[in-house]
């Protein structure tokens, strides 16, 4: 059930990405919040989808968190030459 939710959330964020980007004015009006949210959720889902069909709720939640944090960590350490 949790992976199903993650798929729906990922799809909804992807669909709303441009709308969320347009709302992005704080703290930096760089118009990428929707994109960042969608990419973070995609990374979280990708991590969870690596688990077996019989994975526990706790294992799925941990995988979602790991995927999201891993993506966010990578983004935080990007330098202009990596973009």
Secondary structure, 3 states (H helix, E strand, C coil): CHHHHHHHHHHHHHHHHHHHHHHCCCCCCCCCHHHHHHHHHHHHHHHHCCCCCCCCHHHHHHHHHHHHHHHHHHHHCCCHHHC
